[in-house]
Amino acid sequence: MADSEDAADYRSRVTDSESASMWQSLASPPGYKSGYCVAVCPAGEDVLGPYLDDRKAFMNTVLRPLQEKTETLYVLPGSHAQEYAQRRFPHKPTKEVTGGWQPPAPRSSSTGGT
């Protein structure tokens, strides 16, 4: 980002999803971007045992507190993520961010025939 000559140069080197991810991580504490994945994923050896022993307790002590936590969710305007967040987590405020994101060009609905 910092060594880009201009917006066009930046966009030629960084995908829109990478840019959105970077903006979200800049607005959050260090390690935040993957912190929830690591916290709730029972794939790690240190948490696999408790998950397999009592899945319900694991969900109640690890997953549910994160779902219930009131925190701002950063979403792209008009995205499926925005709709899902507002529907699934109405207690979490959403904030629209773009970080330079540009919506994709509309796809043609034709299948190539006439």
DSSP file (Angstrom, degrees, kcal/mol; ACC not computed):
  #  RESIDUE AA STRUCTURE BP1 BP2  ACC     N-H-->O    O-->H-N    N-H-->O    O-->H-N    TCO  KAPPA ALPHA  PHI   PSI    X-CA   Y-CA   Z-CA
    1    1 A M    >         0   0    0      0, 0.0     3,-1.4     0, 0.0     9,-0.1   0.000 360.0 360.0 360.0 -51.7    0.0    0.0    0.0
    2    2 A A  T 3   +     0   0    0      1,-0.3     8,-0.0     8,-0.0     0, 0.0   0.788 360.0  49.0 -67.2 -28.2    2.6    2.5    1.1
    3    3 A D  T 3  S+     0   0    0      7,-0.0    -1,-0.3     3,-0.0     2,-0.2   0.324  82.7 118.8 -97.1  10.8    4.9    2.0   -1.9
    4    4 A S    <   -     0   0    0     -3,-1.4     3,-0.1     1,-0.1     4,-0.0  -0.523  59.8-144.5 -74.1 141.1    2.1    2.3   -4.5
    5    5 A E  S    S-     0   0    0      1,-0.2     2,-0.3    -2,-0.2    -1,-0.1   0.880  74.8 -28.9 -71.2 -38.4    2.5    5.2   -7.0
    6    6 A D  S  > S-     0   0    0      1,-0.0     4,-2.4    -3,-0.0    -1,-0.2  -0.922  78.4 -74.8-163.0-177.4   -1.2    5.8   -7.1
    7    7 A A  H  > S+     0   0    0     -2,-0.3     4,-2.8     1,-0.2     5,-0.2   0.880 127.1  52.9 -60.9 -39.4   -4.6    4.1   -6.8
    8    8 A A  H  > S+     0   0    0      2,-0.2     4,-1.5     1,-0.2    -1,-0.2   0.910 109.9  48.2 -63.8 -41.8   -4.3    2.4  -10.2
    9    9 A D  H  > S+     0   0    0      2,-0.2     4,-0.8     1,-0.2    -2,-0.2   0.926 112.4  49.3 -62.9 -44.8   -0.8    1.0   -9.3
   10   10 A Y  H >X S+     0   0    0     -4,-2.4     4,-1.9     1,-0.2     3,-1.1   0.939 111.1  48.8 -59.1 -48.9   -2.2   -0.3   -5.9
   11   11 A R  H 3< S+     0   0    0     -4,-2.8    -1,-0.2     1,-0.3    -2,-0.2   0.767 105.4  58.7 -66.2 -25.2   -5.2   -1.9   -7.6
   12   12 A S  H 3< S+     0   0    0     -4,-1.5    -1,-0.3    -5,-0.2    -2,-0.2   0.731 117.1  32.8 -74.8 -19.8   -3.0   -3.6  -10.2
   13   13 A R  H << S+     0   0    0     -3,-1.1     2,-0.4    -4,-0.8    -2,-0.2   0.632 115.8  53.7-109.5 -18.2   -1.1   -5.3   -7.4
   14   14 A V  S  < S-     0   0    0     -4,-1.9    -1,-0.2    -5,-0.1     2,-0.0  -0.975  76.1-131.3-126.7 126.7   -3.6   -5.9   -4.6
   15   15 A T     >  -     0   0    0     -2,-0.4     4,-2.2     1,-0.1     5,-0.2  -0.291  25.8-114.0 -70.9 160.2   -7.0   -7.7   -5.1
   16   16 A D  H  > S+     0   0    0      1,-0.2     4,-2.6     2,-0.2     5,-0.2   0.889 117.4  51.4 -61.6 -39.8  -10.2   -6.2   -3.8
   17   17 A S  H  > S+     0   0    0      2,-0.2     4,-2.3     1,-0.2    -1,-0.2   0.889 109.5  49.8 -67.3 -37.6  -10.6   -9.0   -1.2
   18   18 A E  H  > S+     0   0    0      2,-0.2     4,-2.2     1,-0.2    -1,-0.2   0.903 111.6  49.5 -64.0 -40.0   -7.0   -8.5    0.0
   19   19 A S  H  X S+     0   0    0     -4,-2.2     4,-2.4     2,-0.2    -2,-0.2   0.923 111.1  48.1 -65.5 -44.9   -7.6   -4.8    0.4
   20   20 A A  H  X S+     0   0    0     -4,-2.6     4,-2.2     1,-0.2    -1,-0.2   0.906 111.8  50.7 -61.8 -41.4  -10.9   -5.3    2.3
   21   21 A S  H  X S+     0   0    0     -4,-2.3     4,-2.3     1,-0.2    -1,-0.2   0.895 109.6  50.4 -63.0 -40.9   -9.2   -7.8    4.6
   22   22 A M  H  X S+     0   0    0     -4,-2.2     4,-2.2     2,-0.2    -2,-0.2   0.916 109.3  50.5 -64.9 -43.4   -6.3   -5.4    5.2
   23   23 A W  H  X S+     0   0    0     -4,-2.4     4,-1.3     1,-0.2    -1,-0.2   0.915 111.1  49.2 -61.3 -42.2   -8.7   -2.5    6.1
   24   24 A Q  H  < S+     0   0    0     -4,-2.2     3,-0.4     1,-0.2     4,-0.2   0.923 111.8  47.9 -64.8 -42.4  -10.6   -4.8    8.5
   25   25 A S  H >< S+     0   0    0     -4,-2.3     3,-1.0     1,-0.2    -1,-0.2   0.839 108.3  55.2 -68.9 -30.5   -7.4   -5.9   10.2
   26   26 A L  H 3< S+     0   0    0     -4,-2.2    -1,-0.2     1,-0.2    -2,-0.2   0.794 106.5  51.8 -69.0 -27.0   -6.2   -2.3   10.5
   27   27 A A  T 3< S+     0   0    0     -4,-1.3    -1,-0.2    -3,-0.4    -2,-0.2   0.426 109.3  61.2 -87.7   1.5   -9.4   -1.4   12.3
   28   28 A S  S <  S-     0   0    0     -3,-1.0     3,-0.1    -4,-0.2     5,-0.1  -0.807  94.4 -85.3-126.8 163.7   -9.0   -4.2   14.8
   29   29 A P    >   -     0   0    0      0, 0.0     3,-1.9     0, 0.0     4,-0.3  -0.233  64.8 -75.9 -63.0 158.3   -6.5   -5.3   17.5
   30   30 A P  T 3  S+     0   0    0      0, 0.0    -4,-0.0     0, 0.0    -5,-0.0  -0.259 119.5  16.0 -55.8 139.2   -3.5   -7.4   16.4
   31   31 A G  T >> S+     0   0    0     -3,-0.1     4,-1.1     1,-0.1     3,-0.5   0.403  90.7 118.6  80.0  -3.5   -4.3  -11.0   15.7
   32   32 A Y  H <>  +     0   0    0     -3,-1.9     4,-0.8     1,-0.2     3,-0.2   0.866  60.4  66.9 -63.7 -38.7   -8.0  -10.2   15.5
   33   33 A K  H 34 S+     0   0    0     -4,-0.3    -1,-0.2     1,-0.3     4,-0.2   0.843 119.6  18.9 -56.7 -38.4   -8.5  -11.3   11.9
   34   34 A S  H <> S+     0   0    0     -3,-0.5     4,-2.3     2,-0.1    -1,-0.3   0.445  99.8  96.5-110.6  -1.9   -7.8  -15.0   12.6
   35   35 A G  H  X S+     0   0    0     -4,-1.1     4,-2.1     1,-0.2    -2,-0.1   0.881  85.7  46.4 -58.5 -42.4   -8.4  -15.0   16.4
   36   36 A Y  H  X S+     0   0    0     -4,-0.8     4,-2.2     2,-0.2     5,-0.2   0.893 110.0  53.8 -70.3 -38.2  -12.0  -16.2   16.2
   37   37 A C  H  > S+     0   0    0      1,-0.2     4,-1.6    -4,-0.2    -2,-0.2   0.942 112.8  43.6 -59.5 -46.9  -11.2  -18.9   13.7
   38   38 A V  H  < S+     0   0    0     -4,-2.3    -1,-0.2     1,-0.2    -2,-0.2   0.881 112.2  54.7 -65.3 -38.6   -8.5  -20.3   16.0
   39   39 A A  H  < S+     0   0    0     -4,-2.1    -1,-0.2    -5,-0.2    -2,-0.2   0.859 118.8  30.5 -66.1 -36.5  -10.7  -19.9   19.1
   40   40 A V  H  < S+     0   0    0     -4,-2.2    -1,-0.2    -5,-0.1    -2,-0.2   0.574  92.8 100.8-103.1  -9.4  -13.6  -21.9   17.7
   41   41 A C    ><  -     0   0    0     -4,-1.6     3,-0.8    -5,-0.2     6,-0.1  -0.664  52.8-162.6 -81.3 118.8  -11.9  -24.4   15.4
   42   42 A P  T 3   +     0   0    0      0, 0.0    -1,-0.1     0, 0.0    10,-0.1   0.269  68.7  96.2 -83.4  15.2  -11.6  -27.8   17.2
   43   43 A A  T 3   +     0   0    0      4,-0.1     2,-0.1    -5,-0.0     5,-0.1   0.765  59.6  94.3 -76.6 -24.4   -8.9  -28.9   14.7
   44   44 A G  S X> S-     0   0    0     -3,-0.8     4,-1.7    -6,-0.2     3,-1.3  -0.420  80.9-127.2 -70.4 143.0   -6.0  -28.0   17.0
   45   45 A E  H 3> S+     0   0    0      1,-0.3     4,-0.7     2,-0.2    -1,-0.1   0.825 106.8  58.7 -58.5 -33.6   -4.6  -30.7   19.2
   46   46 A D  H 34 S+     0   0    0      1,-0.2    -1,-0.3     2,-0.1    -3,-0.0   0.709 118.7  28.4 -73.9 -18.9   -4.9  -28.6   22.3
   47   47 A V  H <> S+     0   0    0     -3,-1.3     4,-1.7    -6,-0.1    -1,-0.2   0.475  98.1  85.2-117.1  -5.3   -8.7  -28.1   21.9
   48   48 A L  H  X S+     0   0    0     -4,-1.7     4,-2.7     1,-0.2     5,-0.2   0.914  88.1  54.2 -63.7 -42.6   -9.7  -31.3   20.0
   49   49 A G  H  X S+     0   0    0     -4,-0.7     4,-2.6     1,-0.2     5,-0.2   0.949 109.1  45.3 -58.5 -54.0  -10.1  -33.4   23.2
   50   50 A P  H  > S+     0   0    0      0, 0.0     4,-2.0     0, 0.0     8,-0.3   0.871 114.0  51.6 -59.4 -35.6  -12.5  -31.0   24.9
   51   51 A Y  H  < S+     0   0    0     -4,-1.7    -2,-0.2     1,-0.2     7,-0.2   0.943 113.6  42.1 -65.4 -47.2  -14.5  -30.7   21.7
   52   52 A L  H  < S+     0   0    0     -4,-2.7     3,-0.3     1,-0.2    -1,-0.2   0.846 113.6  53.8 -69.2 -33.3  -14.8  -34.4   21.2
   53   53 A D  H  < S-     0   0    0     -4,-2.6    -1,-0.2    -5,-0.2    -2,-0.2   0.895 132.9  -0.1 -68.1 -40.5  -15.5  -35.1   24.9
   54   54 A D     X  +     0   0    0     -4,-2.0     4,-2.3    -5,-0.2    -1,-0.2  -0.625  61.9 178.3-155.7  86.1  -18.4  -32.6   25.2
   55   55 A R  H  > S+     0   0    0     -3,-0.3     4,-2.6     1,-0.2     5,-0.2   0.875  84.7  53.6 -60.5 -39.9  -19.4  -30.7   22.0
   56   56 A K  H  > S+     0   0    0      1,-0.2     4,-2.4     2,-0.2    -1,-0.2   0.928 110.2  46.3 -63.3 -45.2  -22.3  -28.9   23.6
   57   57 A A  H  > S+     0   0    0      2,-0.2     4,-2.4     1,-0.2     5,-0.3   0.901 111.4  53.2 -63.7 -39.9  -20.1  -27.6   26.4
   58   58 A F  H  X>S+     0   0    0     -4,-2.3     4,-2.5    -8,-0.3     5,-0.9   0.932 110.8  46.4 -59.4 -47.0  -17.5  -26.6   23.9
   59   59 A M  I  <>S+     0   0    0     -4,-2.6     5,-3.0     1,-0.2    -1,-0.2   0.897 114.4  48.0 -63.2 -40.6  -20.1  -24.6   21.9
   60   60 A N  I  <5S+     0   0    0     -4,-2.4    -1,-0.2    -5,-0.2    -2,-0.2   0.832 120.3  35.5 -71.1 -32.6  -21.5  -23.0   25.0
   61   61 A T  I  <5S+     0   0    0     -4,-2.4    -2,-0.2    -5,-0.2    -1,-0.2   0.737 132.9  20.9 -94.8 -23.7  -18.1  -21.9   26.5
   62   62 A V  I  X5S+     0   0    0     -4,-2.5     4,-0.7    -5,-0.3    -3,-0.2   0.827 127.7  32.1-110.1 -54.7  -16.2  -21.1   23.3
   63   63 A L  I >><S+     0   0    0     -5,-0.9     4,-1.9    -4,-0.2     3,-0.7   0.950 112.4  54.2 -76.9 -50.1  -18.5  -20.3   20.4
   64   64 A R  H 3><S+     0   0    0     -5,-3.0     4,-2.6     1,-0.2     5,-0.2   0.872 103.0  55.9 -59.1 -42.4  -21.6  -18.8   21.9
   65   65 A P  H 3> S+     0   0    0      0, 0.0     4,-1.2     0, 0.0    -1,-0.2   0.876 109.7  48.0 -58.9 -34.1  -19.8  -16.0   23.8
   66   66 A L  H << S+     0   0    0     -4,-0.7    -2,-0.2    -3,-0.7    -3,-0.1   0.883 112.4  48.5 -71.8 -37.4  -18.2  -14.8   20.6
   67   67 A Q  H  < S+     0   0    0     -4,-1.9    -1,-0.2     1,-0.2    -3,-0.2   0.865 115.2  44.7 -67.9 -35.2  -21.6  -14.9   18.8
   68   68 A E  H  < S+     0   0    0     -4,-2.6    -1,-0.2    -5,-0.2    -2,-0.2   0.659  86.5 112.0 -85.0 -16.8  -23.2  -13.0   21.6
   69   69 A K     <  -     0   0    0     -4,-1.2     2,-0.7    -5,-0.2    22,-0.0  -0.331  69.7-127.8 -60.8 132.7  -20.5  -10.4   22.0
   70   70 A T        +     0   0    0     22,-0.1     2,-0.3    -2,-0.0    22,-0.1  -0.761  52.7 136.4 -84.7 117.8  -21.6   -6.9   20.9
   71   71 A E        -     0   0    0     -2,-0.7     2,-0.3    22,-0.1     0, 0.0  -0.980  57.3 -92.1-157.2 155.0  -19.0   -5.6   18.5
   72   72 A T        -     0   0    0     -2,-0.3     2,-0.5    20,-0.1    22,-0.2  -0.559  32.7-152.5 -75.9 133.4  -18.9   -3.8   15.2
   73   73 A L  E     -a   94   0A   0     20,-2.7    22,-2.5    -2,-0.3     2,-0.5  -0.931   9.5-142.1-106.2 128.8  -18.9   -5.9   12.1
   74   74 A Y  E     +a   95   0A   0     -2,-0.5     2,-0.3    20,-0.2    22,-0.2  -0.801  30.3 170.8 -94.8 124.8  -17.2   -4.4    9.0
   75   75 A V  E     -a   96   0A   0     20,-2.2    22,-2.4    -2,-0.5     3,-0.0  -0.919  37.9-108.8-134.7 155.2  -19.0   -5.2    5.8
   76   76 A L    >   -     0   0    0     -2,-0.3     3,-1.9    20,-0.2     6,-0.4  -0.679  52.4 -97.5 -79.7 137.7  -19.0   -4.3    2.1
   77   77 A P  T 3  S+     0   0    0      0, 0.0     3,-0.1     0, 0.0    -1,-0.1  -0.300 104.5   4.4 -59.4 133.3  -22.1   -2.2    1.2
   78   78 A G  T 3  S+     0   0    0      1,-0.2     2,-0.1     2,-0.1    -2,-0.0   0.565  98.9 139.8  72.7   8.9  -24.8   -4.3   -0.4
   79   79 A S    <>  -     0   0    0     -3,-1.9     4,-1.8     1,-0.1    -1,-0.2  -0.350  67.9-115.8 -83.3 164.4  -22.9   -7.6    0.1
   80   80 A H  H  > S+     0   0    0      1,-0.2     4,-2.8     2,-0.2     5,-0.2   0.857 118.0  59.0 -62.5 -35.2  -24.3  -11.0    1.2
   81   81 A A  H  > S+     0   0    0      1,-0.2     4,-2.7     2,-0.2    -1,-0.2   0.886 103.5  51.0 -62.2 -39.0  -22.1  -10.6    4.4
   82   82 A Q  H  > S+     0   0    0     -6,-0.4     4,-2.2     2,-0.2    -1,-0.2   0.940 112.7  44.7 -64.4 -47.2  -24.0   -7.3    5.2
   83   83 A E  H  X S+     0   0    0     -4,-1.8     4,-1.9     2,-0.2    -2,-0.2   0.918 115.6  47.9 -62.4 -44.5  -27.4   -8.9    4.9
   84   84 A Y  H  X S+     0   0    0     -4,-2.8     4,-3.6     2,-0.2     5,-0.4   0.927 111.4  49.7 -63.8 -45.9  -26.3  -12.0    6.8
   85   85 A A  H  X S+     0   0    0     -4,-2.7     4,-2.3     1,-0.2     7,-0.3   0.916 112.2  47.2 -60.8 -44.3  -24.7  -10.0    9.6
   86   86 A Q  H  < S+     0   0    0     -4,-2.2    -1,-0.2    -5,-0.2    -2,-0.2   0.859 119.6  40.2 -67.2 -34.6  -27.8   -7.9   10.1
   87   87 A R  H  < S+     0   0    0     -4,-1.9    -2,-0.2    -5,-0.2    -1,-0.2   0.925 124.1  35.3 -78.5 -46.9  -30.1  -10.9   10.0
   88   88 A R  H  < S+     0   0    0     -4,-3.6    -3,-0.2     1,-0.2    -2,-0.2   0.809 130.2  29.1 -80.8 -31.9  -28.1  -13.3   12.1
   89   89 A F    ><  +     0   0    0     -4,-2.3     3,-2.2    -5,-0.4    -1,-0.2  -0.533  63.2 161.1-129.1  65.7  -26.5  -10.8   14.5
   90   90 A P  T 3  S+     0   0    0      0, 0.0    -1,-0.1     0, 0.0     4,-0.1   0.722  75.5  61.6 -62.2 -19.6  -29.0   -7.9   15.0
   91   91 A H  T 3  S+     0   0    0     -3,-0.1    -5,-0.1     2,-0.1    -2,-0.0   0.556  90.2  80.1 -82.0  -7.9  -27.2   -6.9   18.2
   92   92 A K  S <  S-     0   0    0     -3,-2.2   -20,-0.1    -7,-0.3    -3,-0.1  -0.884  81.9-132.6-102.5 117.9  -23.9   -6.3   16.4
   93   93 A P        -     0   0    0      0, 0.0   -20,-2.7     0, 0.0     2,-0.4  -0.390  19.2-142.6 -66.0 145.0  -23.8   -2.9   14.7
   94   94 A T  E     -a   73   0A   0    -22,-0.2     2,-0.4    -4,-0.1   -20,-0.2  -0.850  10.2-161.9-108.4 147.8  -22.5   -3.1   11.1
   95   95 A K  E     -a   74   0A   0    -22,-2.5   -20,-2.2    -2,-0.4     2,-0.4  -0.993  17.9-131.2-128.8 125.6  -20.3   -0.5    9.5
   96   96 A E  E     +a   75   0A   0     -2,-0.4     2,-0.3   -22,-0.2   -20,-0.2  -0.597  32.0 172.6 -77.7 132.1  -19.9   -0.2    5.7
   97   97 A V        +     0   0    0    -22,-2.4   -77,-0.0    -2,-0.4   -73,-0.0  -0.964  21.2 177.2-134.1 152.1  -16.4    0.0    4.5
   98   98 A T    >   -     0   0    0     -2,-0.3     3,-2.2   -22,-0.1    -1,-0.1   0.650  12.3-165.6-121.7 -39.9  -14.9   -0.1    1.0
   99   99 A G  T 3  S-     0   0    0      1,-0.3     3,-0.1   -76,-0.1   -76,-0.1   0.828  84.9 -47.4  55.0  31.3  -11.2    0.4    1.4
  100  100 A G  T 3  S+     0   0    0      1,-0.3    -1,-0.3   -80,-0.0     2,-0.1   0.474  97.7 156.6  88.8   1.9  -11.1    1.1   -2.3
  101  101 A W    <   -     0   0    0     -3,-2.2    -1,-0.3   -85,-0.1    -2,-0.1  -0.375  26.3-158.8 -64.1 137.4  -13.2   -1.9   -3.2
  102  102 A Q        -     0   0    0     -3,-0.1   -86,-0.1    -2,-0.1     3,-0.1  -0.969  22.4-113.5-116.9 132.8  -14.9   -1.6   -6.5
  103  103 A P        -     0   0    0      0, 0.0     0, 0.0     0, 0.0     0, 0.0  -0.342  41.1-101.9 -63.1 146.3  -18.0   -3.7   -7.3
  104  104 A P        -     0   0    0      0, 0.0     3,-0.1     0, 0.0     0, 0.0  -0.297  43.0 -94.0 -65.8 153.9  -17.5   -6.3  -10.0
  105  105 A A        -     0   0    0      1,-0.1    -3,-0.0    -3,-0.1     0, 0.0  -0.410  52.7 -93.5 -64.4 142.3  -18.8   -5.5  -13.4
  106  106 A P        -     0   0    0      0, 0.0     2,-0.3     0, 0.0    -1,-0.1  -0.297  41.3-124.4 -58.3 139.7  -22.3   -6.9  -14.0
  107  107 A R        -     0   0    0     -3,-0.1     2,-0.2     1,-0.1     0, 0.0  -0.610  25.1-107.3 -85.6 146.9  -22.2  -10.3  -15.7
  108  108 A S        -     0   0    0     -2,-0.3    -1,-0.1     1,-0.1     0, 0.0  -0.519  18.2-149.8 -71.2 137.5  -24.1  -10.9  -18.8
  109  109 A S        +     0   0    0     -2,-0.2    -1,-0.1     2,-0.0     2,-0.1   0.526  67.0 102.2 -86.5  -5.1  -27.2  -13.0  -18.3
  110  110 A S        -     0   0    0      1,-0.1     4,-0.1     2,-0.1    -2,-0.1  -0.445  65.5-146.4 -78.1 154.2  -27.0  -14.4  -21.8
  111  111 A T        -     0   0    0      2,-0.1    -1,-0.1    -2,-0.1     3,-0.1   0.207  57.8 -89.1-103.1  12.9  -25.6  -17.9  -22.4
  112  112 A G  S    S+     0   0    0      1,-0.4     2,-0.1     2,-0.0    -2,-0.1   0.256  98.1 105.4 100.2 -13.3  -24.1  -17.0  -25.7
  113  113 A G              0   0    0      1,-0.1    -1,-0.4     0, 0.0    -2,-0.1  -0.361 360.0 360.0 -92.1 176.4  -27.1  -17.9  -27.8
  114  114 A T              0   0    0     -2,-0.1    -1,-0.1    -3,-0.1    -4,-0.0   0.405 360.0 360.0-106.7 360.0  -29.5  -15.5  -29.5
